[in-house]
Amino acid sequence: MRKLTYYVGVSIDGYIAGPGGEFDFYPLSKEMAGFLNTEHPETIPTHVRRQLALDVPNKRFDTVIMGRGTYQPALDVGVTSPYAHLRQFVISSGIPEIADPAVELVSGDPLGLVRRLKQEDGLDIWLCGGGKLAGSVLPEIDELIVKCYPVIAGAGVPVFDGEFRPTAFNLTGTRTFGNGALVNTYARG
């Protein structure tokens, strides 16, 4: 069975983006970027992969699920299919339609979608964000890969936004970088 992995960047105080969706305040070093590009190349948007000459096969994921807030920055720069190298789903009840046929709009039942996708053959499924979507599919998250940056946001989009639901995960790996960032991996407990 395929796993659902929430691969996400987060501030020390638990925010994945600022109040306006900002995420450019995370300090990314060359060392960390090299590691992430090598370990998780499919999480780099297609148009950026081209710029980096990162023409490598997908290692972990062949499907991405994201909410509207995660999809919107791509639209803002004129990119309608940010992860063309993956099967793409956008979960939103606020978007009437998506013009790009490579991106499937799902207006409801994200938990049902994840359960269906997990039954299919293929590589794992990447939950790209956001916090509300992560909160709604928490029962199906098998793994967390959390890039924790040494910065306090103060306010913004929480890494999980939903009902009180304590869920145990076990730390399975940690990687530290010279810029003070960590990449922690957790498996469902």
N, C-alpha and C positions, 0 to 999 in steps of 0.2 A: 504494500500500500504506500502511496505517495505521502510525504510529510508536508505540513504547512509550516513554513519558517518565517517568522517575523524578523526581518533583517532591517535594522533601523538605526539612525543616528539620534543621540539624545544628549542634552545638556546635563550637568551635574544635578540640577534641580528637576529633572524629569520632563523636559519639553523637547518635542521633535521639531518644532518651528516656533517662530515668534507670533505675536498676536495678528500680524498681517500676513502670515505664511512665510516669513523670512527664514532662511536657513543658511545664508551666506556668512554667518558669524562663527561657524565652526572652523577651528584652526586645523586645516589638513596639511600634513607635511608630505614631502616627496616619499619618505620612507613608508608612511602609512598608505599613501595612494598606491605605491608599488605593490604593497601587500594585498590591498583590497582588489586591485586590478588583476592580480595573479590568482587569488583565491576565489573571487566572485566576479569574473568578468561580465557575466550576464546582467549584473545590477548596474552597469554603466549604460546610460541612454545611448541608443543607436547612433545619433548624430555626434555624440561625444566620442564614441568608440572609433568612428571614422577619423575624427581629428587626432586621436591618439594612435592611429594605425593599430588598433587593438582588434585584429581579425583572428579571433580564436573561437573555438567551439564553446558552447555552454557547458559548464562543469556540473552545476548543481540543479539549476532551475530551467524549466521550459515554459513556465506559466507565471504571470504576474497578476496580482489583484491589488487594486488601489481605489481609494476614495476620490471624490471630486477635488478636494483640496490638494491632493498629491498629483492629480492629473492636470490641474489648472496651470501650474508654472510652464508646462510644455506648451499648452495652448497659447499662453501669453507671449511665447517666442516663435509662434507659428508652426509648432511641431504637433501634428495630430496623432502620430503613432510613435510615442517616445521609446518604446521597447519593441521595435519591429522584429527583432530576433527572438521574441517570446510571444506566446499566446497571451493577449491582453484583455483584462476585464476591468471596467470602471463601475464601481457600485455607487449609484447616486439616484435619489428620487427628485433632485432638482434640475437635472439636465434633461431636456426633452428628447434630444437625439444626439448621436455622434456621427458625423459625416464620414469618417474614415472606416471602411469595412474591416480593417485589421484590428479594430478596437470594439469589443462588445460591451454594450451598456446593459447593466443589470439594475433594475429599479427597486428590487426588493429581495428579501430572503438571502442575505449573504451567507448565513450558516448553511442553508440548503445547497447553495452553489459550491461552497468549499467541500461539503460532504460528497457531492457528485464528482467533483474534480479529483478528490482523493481516491475514488474507485477506478479511475481511468489509468491506463498504462502511461508511463512516461517518467520524466525527471520530477523532482520536487516542485512545490508551489511556493512562490515568494509573495509574502504579504508585504507590500511596499509602504503602506500607510493609508490613512492616518489613524489618529488616536480613537476616534469614534468607531471606525471600522474594526480596529484591533480589539476594542472592547466588546463588540458584537460577535466576533468569531473566536474569542478567547477559549471556549470549550474545545475548539479544534486545533489550536496552536500546539504543535509538537516540539518546536525548537525556537529559541530566541538567539539571534546574533545581534548584540547590542554594542554599537560603536559609541562609547561614552567619551565626550569631549570635555576638556578642562575649562569649561565656561559656564557661567550662571546666566540664564536667559531672563529670569525674573517673572515672566508671564508668557503665555502662548498656548500652543496646542500640546496637551499632555500625551505622553507615550501610550497610555491607555485611558480612555474616557468612557465610562459606563457604570453599571451598577457595582456595588460592593460585592466582590466575588474573590476572596483569597484563593490563589491557585499556586501550588508549590512547583518550583522548578529547581533542578540541581545544576550547579556550575560544573561544566565539563571542560572548559578551557579558558585561558586568559592570555592575551598578547598585549604587551605594553610598547609604547612608542616614545621617542625622544621628545615629542611635543606635549607629553603628558596625557595623551589619549590612551584609552584601553579598548580592546575588542574582547568582550566576554561572550562565551557561548554557554547556553543553558538547554537542558533537555527536560521535558515534562517529568515531574517527580512522581 
